[in-house]
Amino acid sequence: MHLKSLSIKNFKSLQNVHLRDVPGFMVLVGANGTGKSALFDVFGFLRDALNGNVRQALDSRGRFSEVVTRGHAGESIVLELQVQLDLSGTSRTVTYHLEIGQEEDRPIILHEFLRYKRARYGAPYYFLNFQKGKGFAITNEENFKGKDEELKREEQQLESPDILAIKGLGQFQRFKAASALRQLLENWHVSDFHISAARGRKEAVGMVEHLSVTGENLPRVAQYLHDNHPETFKLILERMSQRVPGVKGVLPELTQDGYLILRFEDGSFATPFLDRYVSDGTIKMFAYLVLLHDPKPHPLLCIEEPENQLYPTLMGELAEEFRDYSRRGGQVMVSTHSPDLLNAIRLEEVFWLVKNKGLTEVRRAQDDRQVRKYMEDGDRMGYLWKQGFFTGADPK
């Protein structure tokens, strides 16, 4: 699964934004308030709408009136993704379109559809098409060699017009594209890591494979990797020892009263330290390594300002960790204010955001002739940013 493009209309400050040819590793730069968090929240919004419904996803953000772009209250919010999906062993570029409006002060899904080309040539075909809770889906879409008239439609009526059609239909394998897209939305990870949440004792109940959004289950995920993926856990410890002076190991420990804690081994001391006695940067580096070495990478990983609490010289290695994660199948989007991180980033990976009359514009570094020329001559992205070559990206 790979996000190829994203179009956004009337979502917060993103009144008319288009991202095309999205790379496997994408870095966003911009002053505070230019819309980096809003862009990441598009993914959080879609995940929340899938887990609940559109009304609940809007309510948690202040309702429709607070999400729709200022000055465009009478218009609809439109999100459209192009995603490369594997459908029964056949790769297809699938377009997912979601349009949300209001009727009688209630949010409603005006239009939701999935479409893609059945063959290499020809027009895209609608395999799911719903308006205001009513529509159809194709049940035999894997029949790529069959004629269009052989496709079987199944008419559907949703319980409410604020429920995503892919939420219900995506549970059934016969709706191939809807099922694949639902898995994508369910499994992408928009990090909101809190060091304080990751520290301390955690109940050792059940197996936990993936780090949560806030990271509060870090000891349990470490225990899972320690027990079920020892080679991966060993690699994480090796990286920790290389990047955090003195740290020789991390031990998930089960206490007598049934709780999990993390102990950090320092080579200078005989007794390991509890996680509450180690630095914020140590906890954060360990959490990032656990996240980035997940045996089942998230299809999309979004992280805001990963440089916080970390030593500047680690930024180059962290950038390569992100890039390696994308090579293993998980797309990565990162926002940053760190010149040190940017110095490790390639030309095609950088986008910068600017505000124009209160609205966000997205520009790509490789489309700027001056930035491209400097990079070809051996300059580094972080230095160019500090020197003001990202036009409009600096606060005024």
LUMKOL-517367 format. One line per field, with one value per residue (C-alpha): x, y, z. Coordinates in steps of 0.25 Angstrom, whole numbers, padded with zeros to 4 digits. Example, Ala and Ser with C-alpha at 12.3 -4.5 7.8 and 13.67 -1.06 7.14 Angstrom:
# residues 2
c1 <- 0049 | 0055
c2 <- -0018 | -0004
c3 <- 0031 | 0029
This chain:
# residues 396
c1 <- 0000 | 0005 | -0001 | 0002 | -0006 | -0015 | -0025 | -0031 | -0042 | -0047 | -0041 | -0036 | -0025 | -0024 | -0034 | -0028 | -0016 | -0011 | 0001 | 0005 | 0016 | 0017 | 0030 | 0032 | 0039 | 0033 | 0038 | 0030 | 0036 | 0029 | 0027 | 0018 | 0003 | 0006 | -0003 | 0007 | -0002 | -0015 | -0009 | -0005 | -0019 | -0026 | -0020 | -0025 | -0039 | -0041 | -0036 | -0046 | -0057 | -0055 | -0054 | -0067 | -0074 | -0072 | -0080 | -0072 | -0059 | -0064 | -0069 | -0055 | -0050 | -0060 | -0071 | -0072 | -0072 | -0058 | -0052 | -0057 | -0048 | -0051 | -0060 | -0064 | -0075 | -0086 | -0076 | -0073 | -0060 | -0054 | -0043 | -0038 | -0027 | -0020 | -0014 | -0006 | -0013 | -0011 | -0025 | -0025 | -0010 | -0012 | -0007 | -0017 | -0017 | -0030 | -0036 | -0044 | -0053 | -0060 | -0069 | -0075 | -0086 | -0097 | -0112 | -0120 | -0108 | -0104 | -0091 | -0095 | -0086 | -0091 | -0082 | -0073 | -0067 | -0056 | -0051 | -0040 | -0036 | -0040 | -0029 | -0017 | -0025 | -0039 | -0047 | -0047 | -0059 | -0067 | -0066 | -0073 | -0082 | -0091 | -0098 | -0105 | -0104 | -0110 | -0102 | -0096 | -0083 | -0078 | -0077 | -0068 | -0058 | -0046 | -0052 | -0042 | -0043 | -0059 | -0067 | -0073 | -0087 | -0082 | -0079 | -0090 | -0096 | -0101 | -0110 | -0108 | -0114 | -0106 | -0111 | -0108 | -0103 | -0091 | -0085 | -0074 | -0078 | -0064 | -0066 | -0077 | -0074 | -0059 | -0061 | -0065 | -0054 | -0063 | -0062 | -0047 | -0044 | -0052 | -0046 | -0032 | -0034 | -0041 | -0028 | -0020 | -0028 | -0029 | -0014 | -0007 | -0001 | -0002 | 0008 | 0005 | 0016 | 0016 | 0029 | 0021 | 0011 | 0022 | 0028 | 0024 | 0017 | 0008 | -0002 | 0003 | -0010 | -0010 | 0000 | 0002 | 0009 | 0009 | 0013 | 0000 | -0001 | 0003 | 0013 | 0007 | 0008 | 0024 | 0027 | 0017 | 0022 | 0036 | 0032 | 0026 | 0038 | 0047 | 0039 | 0034 | 0045 | 0058 | 0066 | 0059 | 0060 | 0075 | 0076 | 0068 | 0078 | 0090 | 0085 | 0082 | 0096 | 0101 | 0093 | 0091 | 0104 | 0105 | 0092 | 0096 | 0082 | 0067 | 0060 | 0045 | 0043 | 0030 | 0028 | 0022 | 0009 | 0007 | 0012 | 0022 | 0033 | 0046 | 0060 | 0071 | 0085 | 0096 | 0110 | 0116 | 0106 | 0103 | 0088 | 0079 | 0071 | 0056 | 0051 | 0046 | 0061 | 0066 | 0065 | 0054 | 0063 | 0066 | 0052 | 0048 | 0060 | 0056 | 0041 | 0045 | 0054 | 0042 | 0033 | 0042 | 0046 | 0032 | 0032 | 0019 | 0021 | 0009 | 0006 | 0007 | 0014 | 0013 | 0022 | 0022 | 0036 | 0043 | 0056 | 0050 | 0058 | 0068 | 0083 | 0085 | 0096 | 0086 | 0077 | 0085 | 0083 | 0069 | 0066 | 0072 | 0064 | 0051 | 0056 | 0059 | 0045 | 0039 | 0048 | 0042 | 0028 | 0023 | 0022 | 0027 | 0023 | 0031 | 0030 | 0042 | 0048 | 0062 | 0073 | 0081 | 0070 | 0068 | 0083 | 0081 | 0069 | 0069 | 0063 | 0051 | 0047 | 0045 | 0032 | 0030 | 0017 | 0014 | 0002 | -0004 | -0016 | -0018 | -0018 | -0008 | 0001 | 0010 | 0023 | 0032 | 0047 | 0050 | 0041 | 0050 | 0061 | 0070 | 0069 | 0071 | 0083 | 0089 | 0087 | 0093 | 0105 | 0106 | 0099 | 0090 | 0076 | 0077 | 0087 | 0078 | 0066 | 0074 | 0079 | 0064 | 0064 | 0050 | 0042 | 0031 | 0034 | 0041 | 0032 | 0030
c2 <- 0000 | 0014 | 0027 | 0034 | 0047 | 0055 | 0066 | 0074 | 0084 | 0093 | 0085 | 0095 | 0104 | 0094 | 0101 | 0096 | 0087 | 0076 | 0067 | 0058 | 0048 | 0046 | 0040 | 0028 | 0038 | 0052 | 0063 | 0076 | 0089 | 0102 | 0112 | 0110 | 0111 | 0109 | 0096 | 0084 | 0079 | 0081 | 0073 | 0061 | 0063 | 0059 | 0045 | 0045 | 0050 | 0039 | 0028 | 0034 | 0035 | 0020 | 0016 | 0023 | 0032 | 0046 | 0053 | 0048 | 0051 | 0065 | 0067 | 0063 | 0075 | 0085 | 0081 | 0084 | 0099 | 0098 | 0089 | 0095 | 0106 | 0120 | 0128 | 0115 | 0110 | 0108 | 0099 | 0084 | 0078 | 0069 | 0059 | 0050 | 0040 | 0032 | 0019 | 0008 | -0005 | -0020 | -0026 | -0041 | -0040 | -0029 | -0015 | -0004 | 0011 | 0014 | 0027 | 0029 | 0042 | 0047 | 0059 | 0064 | 0075 | 0079 | 0078 | 0084 | 0086 | 0071 | 0066 | 0057 | 0049 | 0056 | 0047 | 0035 | 0026 | 0017 | 0016 | 0010 | 0005 | -0010 | -0011 | -0003 | 0006 | 0012 | 0020 | 0018 | 0009 | 0012 | 0000 | 0007 | 0019 | 0025 | 0038 | 0042 | 0027 | 0021 | 0014 | 0002 | -0007 | -0017 | -0031 | -0038 | -0027 | -0037 | -0041 | -0032 | -0040 | -0040 | -0029 | -0017 | -0023 | -0036 | -0028 | -0030 | -0018 | -0019 | -0008 | -0003 | 0006 | 0010 | 0012 | 0027 | 0037 | 0040 | 0026 | 0023 | 0012 | 0006 | 0004 | -0007 | -0012 | -0012 | -0024 | -0033 | -0039 | -0039 | -0023 | -0024 | -0009 | -0005 | -0016 | -0012 | 0003 | 0000 | -0007 | 0004 | 0014 | 0005 | 0002 | 0016 | 0022 | 0037 | 0038 | 0047 | 0041 | 0046 | 0042 | 0043 | 0033 | 0023 | 0023 | 0015 | 0002 | -0004 | -0016 | -0028 | -0033 | -0039 | -0038 | -0024 | -0024 | -0009 | 0004 | 0012 | 0026 | 0032 | 0021 | 0018 | 0003 | 0004 | -0007 | -0017 | -0015 | -0017 | -0030 | -0035 | -0032 | -0038 | -0051 | -0053 | -0045 | -0046 | -0043 | -0030 | -0027 | -0029 | -0020 | -0009 | -0011 | -0010 | 0003 | 0009 | 0006 | 0013 | 0026 | 0027 | 0028 | 0017 | 0010 | -0005 | -0011 | -0010 | -0020 | -0022 | -0027 | -0033 | -0029 | -0038 | -0031 | -0034 | -0021 | -0018 | -0008 | -0004 | -0005 | 0002 | -0004 | 0006 | 0000 | 0008 | 0003 | -0011 | -0009 | -0005 | 0008 | 0009 | 0017 | 0028 | 0031 | 0032 | 0044 | 0048 | 0046 | 0032 | 0028 | 0035 | 0028 | 0015 | 0017 | 0022 | 0009 | 0000 | 0008 | 0008 | -0007 | -0012 | -0026 | -0022 | -0007 | 0002 | 0006 | 0021 | 0027 | 0042 | 0048 | 0063 | 0069 | 0056 | 0064 | 0069 | 0063 | 0057 | 0061 | 0068 | 0059 | 0047 | 0054 | 0048 | 0034 | 0036 | 0041 | 0028 | 0020 | 0027 | 0024 | 0009 | 0008 | 0013 | 0003 | -0008 | -0004 | 0007 | 0021 | 0032 | 0047 | 0055 | 0070 | 0077 | 0090 | 0084 | 0088 | 0076 | 0067 | 0074 | 0073 | 0058 | 0059 | 0058 | 0068 | 0060 | 0057 | 0072 | 0080 | 0093 | 0100 | 0115 | 0123 | 0133 | 0141 | 0131 | 0119 | 0108 | 0106 | 0094 | 0095 | 0085 | 0087 | 0080 | 0089 | 0101 | 0104 | 0111 | 0100 | 0089 | 0096 | 0098 | 0083 | 0078 | 0087 | 0079 | 0088 | 0083 | 0085 | 0090 | 0101 | 0105 | 0106 | 0114 | 0124 | 0127 | 0119 | 0113 | 0125 | 0128 | 0117 | 0126 | 0133 | 0148
c3 <- 0000 | -0004 | -0003 | -0017 | -0016 | -0006 | -0010 | 0002 | 0001 | 0012 | 0024 | 0034 | 0027 | 0016 | 0006 | -0007 | -0005 | -0014 | -0011 | -0023 | -0025 | -0010 | -0007 | 0002 | 0012 | 0013 | 0021 | 0024 | 0028 | 0032 | 0042 | 0054 | 0049 | 0035 | 0035 | 0037 | 0049 | 0040 | 0029 | 0039 | 0045 | 0031 | 0034 | 0048 | 0044 | 0034 | 0044 | 0054 | 0044 | 0041 | 0056 | 0059 | 0049 | 0042 | 0053 | 0064 | 0057 | 0055 | 0069 | 0075 | 0066 | 0070 | 0061 | 0046 | 0047 | 0054 | 0043 | 0030 | 0025 | 0031 | 0021 | 0014 | 0024 | 0013 | 0005 | 0007 | 0012 | 0001 | 0003 | -0008 | -0007 | -0018 | -0013 | -0019 | -0014 | -0016 | -0020 | -0022 | -0026 | -0036 | -0033 | -0036 | -0033 | -0025 | -0024 | -0011 | -0010 | 0002 | 0002 | 0015 | 0017 | 0026 | 0025 | 0036 | 0045 | 0044 | 0037 | 0025 | 0015 | 0002 | -0007 | -0004 | -0015 | -0019 | -0034 | -0042 | -0055 | -0058 | -0069 | -0073 | -0082 | -0081 | -0071 | -0056 | -0052 | -0039 | -0030 | -0018 | -0020 | -0009 | -0007 | 0006 | 0011 | -0001 | -0012 | -0018 | -0018 | -0028 | -0022 | -0032 | -0035 | -0036 | -0050 | -0057 | -0070 | -0070 | -0078 | -0070 | -0071 | -0064 | -0051 | -0040 | -0033 | -0019 | -0014 | 0000 | 0010 | 0022 | 0036 | 0036 | 0025 | 0034 | 0034 | 0024 | 0014 | 0014 | 0029 | 0027 | 0013 | 0016 | 0026 | 0015 | 0006 | -0007 | -0007 | -0010 | -0011 | 0001 | 0009 | 0005 | 0008 | 0021 | 0026 | 0021 | 0029 | 0042 | 0042 | 0039 | 0051 | 0054 | 0066 | 0078 | 0087 | 0101 | 0109 | 0122 | 0117 | 0113 | 0127 | 0139 | 0142 | 0132 | 0134 | 0128 | 0122 | 0108 | 0097 | 0090 | 0077 | 0073 | 0080 | 0083 | 0078 | 0091 | 0094 | 0108 | 0105 | 0102 | 0113 | 0108 | 0093 | 0098 | 0105 | 0092 | 0084 | 0094 | 0095 | 0080 | 0072 | 0079 | 0067 | 0065 | 0080 | 0080 | 0068 | 0076 | 0087 | 0078 | 0072 | 0086 | 0091 | 0079 | 0081 | 0096 | 0104 | 0115 | 0111 | 0109 | 0110 | 0113 | 0121 | 0121 | 0136 | 0141 | 0156 | 0167 | 0166 | 0151 | 0145 | 0134 | 0136 | 0128 | 0134 | 0126 | 0128 | 0129 | 0128 | 0139 | 0149 | 0154 | 0156 | 0144 | 0146 | 0146 | 0134 | 0143 | 0146 | 0131 | 0122 | 0113 | 0101 | 0105 | 0106 | 0093 | 0085 | 0091 | 0087 | 0073 | 0071 | 0076 | 0066 | 0054 | 0056 | 0057 | 0050 | 0043 | 0038 | 0038 | 0024 | 0028 | 0039 | 0043 | 0053 | 0057 | 0061 | 0065 | 0068 | 0082 | 0094 | 0084 | 0082 | 0069 | 0064 | 0064 | 0054 | 0042 | 0047 | 0051 | 0036 | 0031 | 0041 | 0035 | 0021 | 0024 | 0030 | 0016 | 0009 | 0017 | 0012 | 0022 | 0017 | 0026 | 0028 | 0037 | 0041 | 0046 | 0051 | 0051 | 0042 | 0046 | 0042 | 0029 | 0026 | 0025 | 0016 | 0000 | -0009 | -0014 | 0001 | 0005 | 0004 | 0011 | 0016 | 0015 | 0019 | 0009 | 0014 | 0025 | 0016 | 0014 | 0002 | 0000 | -0009 | -0012 | -0011 | -0024 | -0032 | -0027 | -0037 | -0028 | -0017 | -0027 | -0033 | -0019 | -0015 | -0028 | -0025 | -0012 | -0002 | 0009 | 0011 | 0026 | 0022 | 0011 | 0020 | 0031 | 0020 | 0015 | 0002 | 0006 | 0001 | 0011 | 0021 | 0031 | 0041 | 0038
